[in-house]
Every structure is written in C-alpha cells, then in structure tokens.
C-alpha cells in the first residue's frame, strides 16, 4: 500500500527534478535532483519564487502564462515536453526539458503546478555542435560543387 512516506521516498529518489510551486509561484517542493540541476539547496529554494531558475529575459512571459493557468485551470502544455533555457544558482545557463501537471484544491481550483524537469544542457550543446558541423560540411560541398562546375 502506498503512503506519504513512500511518495516522499519516490520524489527524493528520482533522477529528474520535481519542483512544485503554489498559486503565487512560490516553491513548495524541491527534491535532491532539483538541487543537483539548479544548485540551490532545498532550504534556499523553498518559499522562493520560480524566478530563481527562470532567466530574467523570460520572466515576464513565464508569469503571464503561469497566472493565466492558475486563473483558468488550463495549460496548453499538459502532455508536451517543453524545452526552455533556465539558470543555475551560479548564473550559468542551462537547457531543460520538462512536463507540467496541475494540482487542484477541494474547491476544484488550481492550487499548484508540478514540473518534472531534466537537464538537457549537454545534449543541447551536442546537437548545436552537430548542426554547426553539418552546415560547415554542406557549405564545403556546395563550394566544391561550384568549383567543379566552373
């Protein structure tokens, strides 16, 4: 039988970050994987705004969507994996992928948003380097083809 203790163990054991924020955007759950990915200990993150991990240039857009979701109970990201930039405690950029789920209070209003987050920074960098190399090779082939045709 599942218990609150089992659920806490699961959240703590997961390799993906589990971050839950309340209706105001304050962090209420921050598991060890969130600490590993973002650099903040639970005591530093709990009660803080999601701004601690959201790049400043994206905060306005993030909060517009967040507050709309809280007001309407609708998110267009229910089953989609979102890939966005984030920021680590030390200021370096991260590339994260995450899914969200809404939690509801007894009155059927959204009370919190859960994000299950994975750090994809290294995969993103590899993909960007491969695309750059592909463009270089395509340019080289095109140049070689043009030279051969002249």
C-alpha positions in Angstrom: 0.0 0.0 0.0 1.3 3.5 -0.9 1.8 6.0 1.8 3.0 9.6 2.1 6.4 8.1 3.2 6.6 6.1 0.0 5.7 9.1 -2.1 8.4 11.2 -0.3 11.0 8.5 -0.9 10.0 8.3 -4.6 10.3 12.1 -5.1 13.7 12.1 -3.4 15.0 9.1 -5.3 14.1 10.3 -8.8 16.8 11.4 -11.2 14.6 14.1 -12.6 13.9 17.3 -10.6 10.4 17.6 -9.0 9.5 21.2 -8.4 6.1 22.2 -7.2 5.0 25.9 -6.9 1.9 27.2 -5.3 -0.7 29.5 -6.9 1.6 32.6 -6.2 4.6 30.9 -7.8 6.4 30.1 -4.5 8.4 26.8 -4.5 6.9 24.3 -2.1 8.7 21.1 -3.2 12.3 20.9 -4.3 13.8 17.4 -4.5 17.5 16.4 -4.4 17.6 16.3 -8.3 16.4 19.9 -8.4 19.3 20.8 -6.1 21.8 18.9 -8.4 20.5 20.6 -11.5 20.0 24.1 -10.3 22.5 24.3 -7.4 20.1 25.6 -4.7 19.7 23.5 -1.5 16.1 22.9 -0.6 16.3 25.4 2.3 17.4 28.1 -0.3 14.7 27.3 -2.8 11.6 26.6 -0.7 9.4 29.6 -0.4 11.3 31.4 -3.1 9.8 32.5 -6.5 10.4 30.4 -9.6 12.4 33.5 -10.8 15.5 31.8 -9.2 15.6 29.4 -12.1 13.9 31.5 -14.8 16.2 33.7 -17.0 15.4 37.3 -16.4 14.6 37.9 -20.1 11.9 35.3 -19.9 10.3 36.1 -16.5 7.6 38.4 -17.8 6.3 35.8 -20.4 6.6 33.0 -17.8 4.5 34.8 -15.3 1.8 35.8 -17.8 1.4 32.1 -18.7 1.6 31.0 -15.1 -1.1 33.4 -13.8 -3.3 32.6 -16.7 -3.0 28.9 -16.0 -3.8 29.5 -12.3 -6.9 31.6 -13.2 -8.3 29.3 -15.9 -7.1 25.8 -14.8 -6.0 25.2 -18.3 -2.5 24.6 -19.6 -1.6 24.0 -23.2 1.5 22.1 -22.0 -0.3 19.2 -20.3 1.4 16.4 -22.2 4.0 18.2 -24.1 7.7 18.2 -23.2 8.8 21.8 -23.0 12.4 22.7 -23.8 13.5 26.1 -22.4 16.5 27.9 -21.0 17.0 28.1 -17.3 19.6 29.5 -14.9 21.8 27.8 -12.3 22.5 29.3 -8.9 25.9 30.3 -10.1 24.5 32.1 -13.1 25.4 29.7 -15.9 22.7 28.9 -18.5 21.0 25.5 -18.6 18.8 23.9 -21.2 16.0 22.0 -19.5 13.1 19.8 -20.7 10.1 19.4 -18.5 6.4 18.4 -18.3 3.8 20.0 -16.1 0.8 18.9 -14.2 -1.8 20.9 -12.3 -2.8 20.1 -8.7 -6.3 21.1 -7.5 -7.7 22.1 -4.2 -11.0 20.7 -2.8 -12.8 23.6 -4.4 -11.6 22.4 -7.9 -9.3 25.5 -8.3 -5.7 25.0 -9.3 -3.6 25.1 -6.2 -0.1 24.3 -7.6 1.8 23.3 -10.6 4.2 20.4 -10.6 7.2 20.4 -13.0 9.2 17.2 -13.7 12.5 18.6 -15.1 15.5 17.1 -16.8 18.8 18.9 -17.5 19.5 18.6 -21.3 22.3 21.1 -21.4 24.9 18.6 -22.7 22.5 17.1 -25.3 21.5 20.6 -26.5 25.2 21.5 -26.9 26.0 18.3 -28.8 23.0 18.9 -31.1 24.0 22.5 -31.7 27.6 21.5 -32.5 26.4 18.8 -34.9 24.1 21.3 -36.7 27.0 23.7 -36.9 29.3 21.0 -38.3 26.6 19.9 -40.8 26.2 23.5 -42.0 30.0 23.7 -42.4 30.1 20.5 -44.4 27.2 21.5 -46.6 28.9 24.8 -47.4 32.1 22.9 -48.2 30.3 20.5 -50.5 28.5 23.4 -52.2 31.7 25.3 -52.7 33.4 22.2 -54.0 30.5 21.5 -56.4 30.6 25.1 -57.7 34.3 24.9 -58.3 33.9 21.6 -60.2 31.2 23.1 -62.4 33.3 26.2 -63.3 
